[in-house]
Structures are given as structure tokens and as C-alpha cells.
Amino acid sequence: MLTTCPRGTKDILPEASGYWRYIENTARDICALYAYQEIRTPIFEHTELFLRGIGETTDVVEKEMYTFEDRGGRSVTLRPENTAAVVRSFLENKLYAAAQPSKLFYMGPMFRYDKPQAGRFRQFHQFGIEALGAKGPAIDAEIIMMAVQFLKKLGLNDLTLYINSVGCPKCRPVYREKLQAFLRDKLDGFCGNCKSRFDRNPMRILDCKSEVCSKLSEGAPEMRECLCDECSEHFAGLKELLTAAKIEYKINPRLVRGLDYYTKTAFEIQYAPLGAQSAVCGGGRYDGLIEECGGPSTPGIGYAIGLERVLLALEKQNLLPEVSTGLDVFVASFGEGTKAAAFGLLTRLRLAGITADMDFMERSIKAQMKHANKYPARFVAIIGENEAAEGKVMLKNMQTSEQELLALDEALQKIHAGVEE
């Protein structure tokens, strides 16, 4: 074999693609219910977009991006996430000139150079929501409700919603000083990443997965102690709306999310049966991102759901539905001069909207019948030399084993009636 797929990537084979369609179709149904419209952005963007949009101090930008120069000497990056790309499209195509909010969704591959593990790949797929133009907590509550409803519709009921407020440029500097004062004397014990974050983005220290760092940061001051009036009112409004919608939540003061653009609301949904990799959805508000990318001051909020992680959860809980690979009709032929008649019938069936296939491997009639059973096929239309000469077909119902010799038009009517039952 010449090569294999790159580490951290995976082929989605035909037997699995039906499960992907099931998840994707469920997402599309939810989006239609909430009046969100699909947007499709390029898989690669100018690197500058992610440096400005995501933040140069994030792990994504520092360690995980697939960045390269194209043949024109331009630095481009495979998208590590899609919020920055949606914002770029929002500005470039002047979507802000239409009635607001702009309610958008996307599905597609993202790319991060990360350590592959269960439910985490270097090419991974996300279903995401972006709501641009609305600043009140009602839109926050809506998209959280939307994410919860999507996951529950798939059968994932053991969900825990965590929320927090990460403040805004007005109140975050106050918190930054308090947090640095608390951490300064303990800094020598932190990992290298946390030490480098102390001056650049100390809030990210709270997000460190190291047990040592988590222990050292225990008792750190909480952001909600420093929230300005606007952020405090926004967070109170969100909690009130979630309670009104009967959505249970827990406040997690250590939830800061991994990207620099978040303001005010941050949230995460975890599915406990997945264990250490339990986060299936994460998102939050990014009121300064559009302005940072060169646009007018415009609020925004969104989330992303990792589809590989969702698929893993569904597999572990035996929640994946049976995906039908069945066929309405298999056309079997044998004998001299029967292939043309069989192909003609196959064509008529497909043009009539009936799923159909035939033998392309020169199998015996016995092997063709066995092959038809593997689909499984509801009917088998058998054409031998006599049937071909008379313009007829032997139609066998594979469920009842009944078979009868019919003219082609009669066989089509019988198949139509059987398919519509």
C-alpha cells in the first residue's frame, strides 16, 4: 500500500456515513425550528484572521494551527474554528445591513494539531451557531436552549450545563489584578504554560488541566466578584431566562473558555458518561470580536459542538438508530442477451424514483439472489432469456417469497404499490 491516512484523521466509511447524516439532519431540523440559516465559509483563511480573532496567546494559535505559505507567498491557515470565519464573512458581505440579528449555522471540518485521543482528531467536524447583532441575554438563553434540545433529541439526556460570566474590557482589568495578586507567590509551582500566561492572560490559568496547577489555583478570586453593573445585570438576566425555560444549570467560576474573544456569557455542556472527555458543547458571547476584525461594534454569541464527540457518546450509549441500506428492487438477469433488458428496466425504475441496482460482476443467478438479500431488496425482478424475448419480468417479493410473471408496466405498478405501503 502506498500510504495511510495522516495521524489524527479518519475515513468515514459507507457503513458509518448514515450515522453522520442522522446527526447532521437532526442539527438541520433544530436550526429550522429556531430560524437559523446555513453559512459555508472556506476551509482555509488568511492567517491574520485567526491571529486577530482568536488571540495570539491562545493554545490554538501558539501550538495547534496548520499554517503554511501558498504559492503566492501568502500565509494561510486551515480553519481551527469557524467563528472568526463567519465574522469575516458577515463583514465582507455586509450582512449587518440586513435586519438583525443574523442567525447562522455551519457544519464542516476544522483542523488543529493536537494529540489524537478518543473523540478528538486533527481533522474534526463541528456543528456551530453564530447569532450576531443582539446584545441582551435572551439570545444567550435561546442558543443554550437550542444546544440542549439538539443533544436531547439525539437521546443524550445525562447533560450538565455550566455557565459563567467572564466579564468585559471594563471589568476584566480589575479581576486581572486581583487574580495576579493571588497567584504571584505561587507562580514557581505552575507549569510552563501557566507561567507564560501569568502576564499575558492570567484567566487561562484557571482553565489549566494540570492537577498541580488546579490545586495551586484553588481559592482564587472569582470573576463575578468584579463584574461591572452591565455584566452583572446580563448574567442575572441569563439565569432568570434559563430558569423560566426550566433549563437546569450550574455556575462554574473556573469556566473561562480557551479563546480570547469571549466576553460576558461563557457556557459548556458536558455529558457525564464520556468521562474525562465529557464536554460536548462549548460557547459564549464575543461582543468585541467584530470590531476587532475591522467592523462596526456588533455583539455576537455562538457555540460549537464536536460531532465526533457526539457520535462517540451515541455509540457508547447504544443510541445510534438503525440506518437503512435497503433497496426497493434488485434486477437479476441470466442468459444470452438479457443484460440490455435488465439495464433498460433498471433505468426505468430509477427514473421513476425507485431505488434499484443490478449485478455488475457476472454472478450466477443464485449468487445474484444472495446478493439481493444482503441489501436487503424488497423485490427482485428476474429477467431470463424467455422474459427478455417476451418483454416480461419475473417479480419476486422477498418478504413473502411470492413471485409472478408480469409485463413490464404491470411489474412497475406492483413495485410502486409495494414501495408506497
LINZIRA-V504051 format. One record per backbone hydrogen bond with DSSP energy under -0.5 kcal/mol. CO is the residue of the C=O (numbers start at 1). NH is the residue of the N-H. If there is no record, write none. Layout:
# LINZIRA-V504051
CO|NH  CO|NH
This chain:
# LINZIRA-V504051
6|9  8|122  8|123  11|13  13|16  13|17  14|18  16|19  16|20  17|21  18|22  19|23  20|24  21|25  22|26  23|27  24|28  25|29  26|30  27|31  28|32  29|33  30|34  31|36  32|35  37|105  43|79  45|77  46|49  46|50  47|50  47|51  48|52  49|53  50|54  50|55  54|260  55|58  58|62  59|63  59|64  60|64  60|65  64|113  65|67  66|78  68|76  70|73  74|70  74|76  75|47  76|68  77|45  79|111  82|86  83|87  84|88  85|89  86|90  87|91  88|92  89|93  90|95  90|96  91|94  94|97  95|98  101|103  102|104  102|132  103|37  104|130  105|39  106|128  108|126  110|124  112|114  114|116  117|120  120|117  122|112  122|124  124|110  125|307  125|308  126|108  126|128  127|305  128|106  129|303  130|104  130|132  131|301  132|101  132|102  136|139  136|140  137|141  138|142  139|143  140|144  141|145  142|146  143|147  144|148  145|149  146|150  147|151  148|152  149|153  150|154  151|156  152|155  155|157  157|159  158|272  160|162  160|270  161|250  162|268  163|252  164|266  167|264  168|172  171|175  172|176  173|177  174|178  175|179  176|180  177|181  178|182  179|183  180|184  183|186  183|187  184|187  186|189  187|190  191|195  192|196  193|197  194|198  195|198  196|200  197|201  201|204  202|205  202|206  203|206  204|207  205|208  210|214  211|215  212|216  213|217  215|218  217|220  222|225  223|226  228|232  229|233  230|234  231|235  232|236  233|237  234|238  235|239  236|240  237|241  238|242  239|243  240|244  241|245  242|247  243|246  246|248  250|163  250|252  251|253  252|255  254|256  259|262  263|285  264|166  265|285  266|164  267|283  268|162  269|280  269|281  270|160  270|272  271|274  272|275  274|277  275|278  278|271  280|306  281|269  282|304  283|267  284|302  285|263  286|289  286|290  288|292  289|293  290|295  291|294  298|290  299|133  300|286  301|131  302|284  303|129  304|282  305|127  305|307  306|310  307|311  308|312  309|313  310|314  311|315  312|316  313|317  314|319  314|320  315|318  322|324  327|378  328|379  329|357  330|332  330|381  331|359  332|383  335|338  338|342  339|343  340|344  341|345  342|346  343|347  344|348  345|349  346|350  347|351  348|352  349|354  350|353  355|328  355|329  357|331  364|368  365|369  366|370  367|371  368|372  369|373  370|374  371|374  371|375  372|375  372|376  372|377  376|327  378|398  378|399  379|330  380|382  380|396  381|332  382|384  382|394  383|334  384|388  385|389  386|390  387|391  387|392  391|408  393|395  393|406  394|382  394|396  395|404  396|380  396|398  397|401  402|397  404|395  404|406  406|393  407|411  408|412  409|413  410|414  411|415  412|416  413|417  414|418  415|419  416|420  417|421
